[in-house]
Amino acid sequence: MSILLEPIHSMTRRSSRTPIRSLGEVIEFRNEIIHPKSRPQGIVTFVGLEHVERDTGVRIGSEQIHLEDMTGRRARFQAGDIVYGYLRPYLNKVWTAEFDGICSVDQYVFKVGPEADRNYVAHFLRSSEFLRTAPIDAAPGQLPRIRSGEIAETEIPLPPIGEQRRIAAILDHADGLRRKRREALVLLQELWSAVFIDFFGGLRIRDWSWPIVAVQQAGQVQLGRQRAPRYQTGRHTTPYVRVANVFENYISTDDVLSMDFNESDFEQYKLNEGDILLNEGQSTELVGRPAMWRSEIPNCCFQNTLIRFKANKQIVDSAFALAVFPVYFRSGEFSKISSKTSSVAHLGSARFAAMPFPLPPLDLQQAFAARVAEIDTLKVHHRAHLAKLDALFASLQHRAFRGEL
């Protein structure tokens, strides 16, 4: 770890009396909207919020669309512009355009003025300092959002342009280390998928030739316990995980809450090694996101934003179940069966319980589990290192916009 961090430490130094400006003084909102009624023509590259990775500023996709086929408004951006996703700003979907194109209207487009470095400004917009000071509107029934005028009024530390570039270079270097670790995790997941194909023949439901049963026949399906004021008395206080803790094949224990679980409730909702937890209520693209409980916290329960699948060990190995559910998650099968409101999709325990589940021979499932256990061990190592790099980056980012870097 110290070898990796040495170049960063050698680049840092303390500065003071950094000038403060409003963002509206250093960025210009590019409000160029394309409307279907204007009958635009041609082929253009489109980038939606789904094409932008959270927190990193990395664009992970795009689409080529025919302008004449547009059914709604789009915003135009140019190479070098900063594109900012203003819905659910805590996702930090902020990226710098490498080409001219169009984006969804739930993104603002900024042109950075000559006295500011666009990379420095983009880092600021992704920082905890910005989210802490910028007013975010969370009206009932609407997704959290931030208005363009509120962004313009938010203050940004603005040292001389050379200093901005130096700070941005430090943050880029630290972020690059994080990105390499994430790329290693992606490669391990691809290896994991290759092992699944080797054992079971494919990653699509139609590839499976095994007997099919309902999920509820392969194991127990249970919704977690509801959170309510009556469970906050301080008696029988027990930690519980919720949707914010369950990522794809990964349980985060960074923000675990507690509430009361009496003896009978504790027995009903206590998590056990090998339980599979799935996001019950989530955004459409994340509903059903699964992970295995590996006893990260002793004596822990789960909330009703999660569904638990407890494998019937006579016919199903938990590691195999954890392989099947991501197939449904990534292929959109969970999203298809979910009920949807304006902001949240619900998987539903009954709908999930009725989904098909393949049943290859148990000894084949167990052989697969033994093979992927080695990959999972490597994932744990990489995630631990990534957590350290994330902490380093957060510290550097905090210092950068307080004039201490």
VEXBABA-990992 format. One record per residue (C-alpha): x negated, y negated, z. Coordinates in nm, 3 decimals, m for minus. Layout:
# VEXBABA-990992
ATOM       c1       c2       c3
ATOM        X        Y        Z
...
//
This chain:
# VEXBABA-990992
ATOM       c1       c2       c3
ATOM    0.000    0.000    0.000
ATOM   m0.275   m0.248    0.090
ATOM   m0.446   m0.193   m0.246
ATOM   m0.127   m0.285   m0.431
ATOM   m0.061   m0.594   m0.222
ATOM   m0.412   m0.739   m0.224
ATOM   m0.372   m0.926   m0.557
ATOM   m0.054   m1.091   m0.428
ATOM   m0.207   m1.204   m0.100
ATOM   m0.506   m1.349   m0.283
ATOM   m0.270   m1.560   m0.496
ATOM   m0.075   m1.715   m0.208
ATOM   m0.139   m2.037   m0.024
ATOM    0.065   m2.272    0.191
ATOM    0.202   m2.599    0.054
ATOM    0.400   m2.872    0.227
ATOM    0.630   m3.164    0.153
ATOM    0.783   m3.001   m0.152
ATOM    1.021   m3.241   m0.332
ATOM    1.388   m3.142   m0.323
ATOM    1.619   m3.193   m0.621
ATOM    1.971   m3.083   m0.707
ATOM    1.998   m2.807   m0.967
ATOM    2.214   m3.037   m1.177
ATOM    1.910   m3.262   m1.224
ATOM    1.694   m2.985   m1.371
ATOM    1.940   m2.766   m1.564
ATOM    2.200   m2.844   m1.828
ATOM    2.515   m2.635   m1.865
ATOM    2.543   m2.510   m2.222
ATOM    2.919   m2.505   m2.263
ATOM    2.941   m2.369   m2.619
ATOM    3.252   m2.151   m2.630
ATOM    3.350   m1.941   m2.932
ATOM    3.726   m1.889   m2.961
ATOM    3.900   m1.632   m3.185
ATOM    4.133   m1.906   m3.311
ATOM    3.837   m2.076   m3.480
ATOM    3.801   m1.761   m3.695
ATOM    3.426   m1.707   m3.650
ATOM    3.249   m1.463   m3.880
ATOM    2.929   m1.262   m3.873
ATOM    2.755   m1.007   m3.653
ATOM    2.604   m1.118   m3.324
ATOM    2.449   m0.963   m3.013
ATOM    2.681   m0.959   m2.711
ATOM    2.567   m0.925   m2.348
ATOM    2.824   m0.866   m2.073
ATOM    2.777   m0.840   m1.698
ATOM    2.765   m0.463   m1.736
ATOM    2.448   m0.505   m1.943
ATOM    2.255   m0.681   m1.665
ATOM    2.088   m0.504   m1.374
ATOM    2.161   m0.648   m1.032
ATOM    1.886   m0.833   m0.839
ATOM    1.609   m0.784   m1.096
ATOM    1.694   m1.009   m1.391
ATOM    1.654   m0.712   m1.626
ATOM    1.889   m0.678   m1.922
ATOM    1.968   m0.307   m1.958
ATOM    2.185   m0.317   m2.270
ATOM    2.375   m0.516   m2.532
ATOM    2.624   m0.466   m2.817
ATOM    2.641   m0.572   m3.178
ATOM    2.989   m0.712   m3.243
ATOM    3.173   m0.861   m3.539
ATOM    3.288   m1.211   m3.448
ATOM    3.605   m1.171   m3.653
ATOM    3.707   m0.880   m3.426
ATOM    3.684   m1.085   m3.104
ATOM    3.998   m1.081   m2.890
ATOM    3.884   m1.330   m2.626
ATOM    3.655   m1.625   m2.574
ATOM    3.277   m1.586   m2.558
ATOM    2.996   m1.821   m2.453
ATOM    2.699   m1.884   m2.678
ATOM    2.341   m1.872   m2.547
ATOM    2.002   m1.937   m2.706
ATOM    1.662   m1.778   m2.651
ATOM    1.510   m1.918   m2.332
ATOM    1.843   m1.999   m2.166
ATOM    1.920   m1.866   m1.817
ATOM    2.244   m1.668   m1.811
ATOM    2.408   m1.646   m1.468
ATOM    2.690   m1.408   m1.369
ATOM    2.911   m1.619   m1.143
ATOM    3.158   m1.344   m1.044
ATOM    3.039   m1.162   m0.731
ATOM    2.725   m1.380   m0.717
ATOM    2.573   m1.155   m0.450
ATOM    2.501   m0.906   m0.731
ATOM    2.235   m1.150   m0.857
ATOM    2.299   m1.081   m1.226
ATOM    2.073   m1.358   m1.354
ATOM    1.863   m1.308   m1.666
ATOM    1.666   m1.507   m1.921
ATOM    1.775   m1.466   m2.283
ATOM    1.511   m1.331   m2.522
ATOM    1.726   m1.403   m2.830
ATOM    2.027   m1.604   m2.948
ATOM    2.364   m1.439   m2.885
ATOM    2.693   m1.453   m2.699
ATOM    2.801   m1.344   m2.352
ATOM    3.122   m1.296   m2.156
ATOM    3.278   m1.610   m2.009
ATOM    3.220   m1.481   m1.655
ATOM    2.861   m1.594   m1.708
ATOM    2.728   m1.950   m1.711
ATOM    2.460   m2.050   m1.960
ATOM    2.190   m2.296   m1.846
ATOM    1.925   m2.480   m2.042
ATOM    1.630   m2.569   m1.818
ATOM    1.487   m2.921   m1.844
ATOM    1.119   m3.003   m1.909
ATOM    1.026   m3.071   m1.545
ATOM    1.121   m2.720   m1.431
ATOM    0.985   m2.376   m1.517
ATOM    1.275   m2.154   m1.625
ATOM    1.121   m1.845   m1.463
ATOM    1.091   m2.035   m1.134
ATOM    1.454   m2.150   m1.160
ATOM    1.573   m1.797   m1.243
ATOM    1.391   m1.660   m0.937
ATOM    1.557   m1.928   m0.724
ATOM    1.904   m1.840   m0.855
ATOM    1.840   m1.475   m0.758
ATOM    1.705   m1.565   m0.414
ATOM    1.867   m1.526   m0.073
ATOM    1.794   m1.896   m0.019
ATOM    2.027   m1.987   m0.305
ATOM    2.302   m1.749   m0.192
ATOM    2.269   m1.880    0.163
ATOM    2.313   m2.247    0.066
ATOM    2.542   m2.229   m0.239
ATOM    2.917   m2.236   m0.156
ATOM    3.085   m1.916   m0.278
ATOM    3.463   m1.916   m0.323
ATOM    3.636   m1.602   m0.196
ATOM    4.006   m1.682   m0.246
ATOM    4.259   m1.407   m0.160
ATOM    4.324   m1.173   m0.453
ATOM    4.023   m1.295   m0.650
ATOM    3.667   m1.176   m0.689
ATOM    3.411   m1.397   m0.511
ATOM    3.277   m1.662   m0.747
ATOM    3.076   m1.982   m0.757
ATOM    3.182   m2.289   m0.954
ATOM    2.952   m2.467   m1.197
ATOM    2.981   m2.794   m1.005
ATOM    2.878   m2.622   m0.683
ATOM    2.572   m2.477   m0.855
ATOM    2.480   m2.823   m0.984
ATOM    2.500   m2.968   m0.632
ATOM    2.284   m2.697   m0.474
ATOM    1.936   m2.820   m0.381
ATOM    1.620   m2.656   m0.515
ATOM    1.260   m2.715   m0.396
ATOM    1.079   m2.853   m0.701
ATOM    0.700   m2.877   m0.673
ATOM    0.493   m2.986   m0.977
ATOM    0.539   m2.768   m1.286
ATOM    0.200   m2.598   m1.243
ATOM    0.289   m2.501   m0.887
ATOM    0.625   m2.366   m1.004
ATOM    0.449   m2.144   m1.257
ATOM    0.205   m2.019   m0.994
ATOM    0.491   m1.927   m0.759
ATOM    0.687   m1.761   m1.040
ATOM    0.377   m1.557   m1.134
ATOM    0.345   m1.429   m0.776
ATOM    0.710   m1.327   m0.768
ATOM    0.681   m1.168   m1.113
ATOM    0.385   m0.961   m0.994
ATOM    0.566   m0.837   m0.683
ATOM    0.881   m0.771   m0.883
ATOM    0.679   m0.577   m1.140
ATOM    0.561   m0.339   m0.868
ATOM    0.923   m0.282   m0.764
ATOM    1.025   m0.222   m1.124
ATOM    0.756    0.045   m1.173
ATOM    0.878    0.228   m0.865
ATOM    1.237    0.214   m0.993
ATOM    1.121    0.345   m1.330
ATOM    0.956    0.638   m1.154
ATOM    1.287    0.716   m0.983
ATOM    1.466    0.704   m1.320
ATOM    1.214    0.951   m1.464
ATOM    1.267    1.183   m1.168
ATOM    1.643    1.167   m1.228
ATOM    1.585    1.257   m1.594
ATOM    1.374    1.553   m1.481
ATOM    1.656    1.652   m1.245
ATOM    1.902    1.639   m1.538
ATOM    1.669    1.850   m1.751
ATOM    1.663    2.118   m1.480
ATOM    2.044    2.113   m1.469
ATOM    2.061    2.165   m1.847
ATOM    1.807    2.447   m1.823
ATOM    2.020    2.627   m1.564
ATOM    2.375    2.548   m1.677
ATOM    2.359    2.458   m2.045
ATOM    2.461    2.092   m2.062
ATOM    2.566    1.769   m1.894
ATOM    2.914    1.754   m2.047
ATOM    3.224    1.929   m1.918
ATOM    3.282    2.098   m2.253
ATOM    2.933    2.250   m2.233
ATOM    3.030    2.467   m1.935
ATOM    3.152    2.822   m1.995
ATOM    3.195    2.917   m1.629
ATOM    3.530    2.981   m1.457
ATOM    3.706    2.655   m1.366
ATOM    3.893    2.585   m1.041
ATOM    4.029    2.267   m0.883
ATOM    3.790    2.065   m0.666
ATOM    4.010    2.142   m0.364
ATOM    3.956    2.515   m0.427
ATOM    3.579    2.468   m0.430
ATOM    3.572    2.292   m0.094
ATOM    3.752    2.066    0.151
ATOM    3.848    1.714    0.037
ATOM    3.903    1.451    0.306
ATOM    3.949    1.074    0.320
ATOM    3.761    0.891    0.596
ATOM    3.913    0.713    0.896
ATOM    4.063    0.367    0.853
ATOM    3.898    0.071    1.020
ATOM    4.136   m0.119    1.251
ATOM    4.117   m0.357    1.552
ATOM    4.241   m0.082    1.784
ATOM    3.919    0.108    1.713
ATOM    3.698   m0.179    1.834
ATOM    3.746   m0.149    2.212
ATOM    3.386   m0.047    2.283
ATOM    3.489    0.297    2.409
ATOM    3.357    0.602    2.221
ATOM    3.149    0.372    1.997
ATOM    3.016    0.574    1.704
ATOM    2.824    0.477    1.388
ATOM    3.003    0.526    1.058
ATOM    2.911    0.488    0.691
ATOM    3.125    0.313    0.434
ATOM    3.118    0.243    0.062
ATOM    2.834   m0.011    0.102
ATOM    2.607    0.268    0.229
ATOM    2.665    0.524   m0.048
ATOM    2.469    0.487   m0.371
ATOM    2.413    0.746   m0.643
ATOM    2.243    1.039   m0.468
ATOM    2.119    0.804   m0.196
ATOM    2.249    0.699    0.146
ATOM    2.136    0.357    0.271
ATOM    2.122    0.310    0.648
ATOM    2.029   m0.059    0.633
ATOM    2.372   m0.184    0.741
ATOM    2.558    0.081    0.939
ATOM    2.858   m0.036    1.144
ATOM    3.026    0.120    1.448
ATOM    3.379    0.171    1.578
ATOM    3.559    0.394    1.827
ATOM    3.601    0.765    1.753
ATOM    3.755    0.957    2.042
ATOM    3.671    1.324    2.086
ATOM    3.934    1.459    1.846
ATOM    3.865    1.194    1.579
ATOM    3.493    1.252    1.611
ATOM    3.538    1.623    1.541
ATOM    3.756    1.541    1.239
ATOM    3.531    1.277    1.082
ATOM    3.180    1.376    1.191
ATOM    2.943    1.415    0.896
ATOM    2.742    1.734    0.857
ATOM    2.432    1.819    0.656
ATOM    2.527    1.883    0.293
ATOM    2.856    1.690    0.289
ATOM    2.909    1.502   m0.038
ATOM    3.038    1.144   m0.002
ATOM    3.203    0.963   m0.292
ATOM    3.302    0.596   m0.324
ATOM    3.684    0.593   m0.299
ATOM    3.739    0.219   m0.344
ATOM    3.492    0.041   m0.571
ATOM    3.456   m0.161   m0.889
ATOM    3.569    0.033   m1.195
ATOM    3.218    0.124   m1.307
ATOM    3.111    0.245   m0.960
ATOM    3.418    0.433   m0.835
ATOM    3.332    0.792   m0.744
ATOM    2.960    0.722   m0.697
ATOM    2.833    1.031   m0.508
ATOM    2.557    1.110   m0.260
ATOM    2.475    1.393   m0.021
ATOM    2.463    1.339    0.354
ATOM    2.127    1.462    0.482
ATOM    2.171    1.380    0.852
ATOM    2.021    1.033    0.808
ATOM    2.185    0.928    1.138
ATOM    2.283    1.167    1.420
ATOM    2.650    1.188    1.520
ATOM    2.777    0.968    1.237
ATOM    3.130    0.948    1.092
ATOM    3.276    0.796    0.773
ATOM    3.535    0.534    0.681
ATOM    3.831    0.563    0.442
ATOM    3.644    0.376    0.167
ATOM    3.477    0.716    0.118
ATOM    3.596    1.065    0.029
ATOM    3.413    1.367    0.171
ATOM    3.372    1.694   m0.017
ATOM    3.264    1.981    0.207
ATOM    3.161    2.274   m0.012
ATOM    3.304    2.621    0.049
ATOM    2.969    2.789    0.104
ATOM    3.107    3.127   m0.002
ATOM    3.131    3.007   m0.362
ATOM    2.960    2.663   m0.391
ATOM    2.614    2.533   m0.304
ATOM    2.621    2.165   m0.200
ATOM    2.331    2.080   m0.432
ATOM    2.530    2.216   m0.726
ATOM    2.832    2.005   m0.625
ATOM    2.605    1.702   m0.613
ATOM    2.501    1.788   m0.970
ATOM    2.859    1.818   m1.098
ATOM    3.004    1.498   m0.952
ATOM    2.746    1.265   m1.113
ATOM    2.849    1.413   m1.450
ATOM    3.203    1.290   m1.384
ATOM    3.070    0.960   m1.251
ATOM    2.843    0.879   m1.546
ATOM    3.088    1.000   m1.811
ATOM    3.364    0.777   m1.672
ATOM    3.593    1.064   m1.567
ATOM    3.631    0.921   m1.216
ATOM    3.712    0.579   m1.358
ATOM    3.975    0.729   m1.593
ATOM    4.178    0.889   m1.314
ATOM    4.144    0.602   m1.065
ATOM    4.422    0.356   m0.988
ATOM    4.319   m0.004   m1.048
ATOM    4.404   m0.343   m0.903
ATOM    4.265   m0.676   m1.021
ATOM    3.937   m0.622   m0.839
ATOM    3.913   m0.263   m0.707
ATOM    3.952    0.088   m0.848
ATOM    4.065    0.369   m0.614
ATOM    3.964    0.727   m0.687
ATOM    4.233    0.874   m0.460
ATOM    4.169    1.191   m0.261
ATOM    4.462    1.377   m0.420
ATOM    4.357    1.290   m0.776
ATOM    3.997    1.385   m0.699
ATOM    4.107    1.713   m0.536
ATOM    4.294    1.814   m0.854
ATOM    3.996    1.761   m1.089
ATOM    3.836    2.069   m1.252
ATOM    3.525    2.220   m1.097
ATOM    3.302    2.485   m1.265
ATOM    3.198    2.796   m1.073
ATOM    2.878    2.962   m1.199
ATOM    2.745    3.253   m0.988
ATOM    2.638    3.143   m0.640
ATOM    2.287    3.289   m0.677
ATOM    2.234    3.075   m0.989
ATOM    2.352    2.766   m0.799
ATOM    2.111    2.847   m0.515
ATOM    1.818    2.895   m0.755
ATOM    1.899    2.554   m0.904
ATOM    1.913    2.401   m0.553
ATOM    1.567    2.537   m0.471
ATOM    1.422    2.391   m0.792
ATOM    1.566    2.041   m0.750
ATOM    1.471    2.027   m0.379
ATOM    1.113    1.957   m0.491
ATOM    1.232    1.667   m0.707
ATOM    1.443    1.532   m0.421
ATOM    1.136    1.530   m0.195
ATOM    0.954    1.313   m0.449
ATOM    1.256    1.082   m0.468
ATOM    1.247    1.031   m0.091
ATOM    0.879    0.932   m0.112
ATOM    0.940    0.685   m0.395
ATOM    1.243    0.530   m0.222
ATOM    1.044    0.479    0.097
ATOM    0.771    0.300   m0.098
ATOM    1.032    0.098   m0.288
ATOM    1.187   m0.013    0.042
ATOM    0.848   m0.152    0.149
ATOM    0.809   m0.333   m0.182
ATOM    1.163   m0.474   m0.151
ATOM    1.078   m0.606    0.195
ATOM    0.759   m0.763    0.061
ATOM    0.944   m0.926   m0.229
ATOM    1.215   m1.064    0.003
ATOM    0.946   m1.213    0.227
ATOM    0.762   m1.372   m0.066
ATOM    1.088   m1.505   m0.210
ATOM    1.187   m1.656    0.124
ATOM    0.849   m1.826    0.162
ATOM    0.844   m1.941   m0.201
ATOM    1.151   m2.161   m0.166
ATOM    1.056   m2.296    0.175
ATOM    0.729   m2.442    0.048
ATOM    0.516   m2.177    0.222
ATOM    0.376   m1.980   m0.071
//
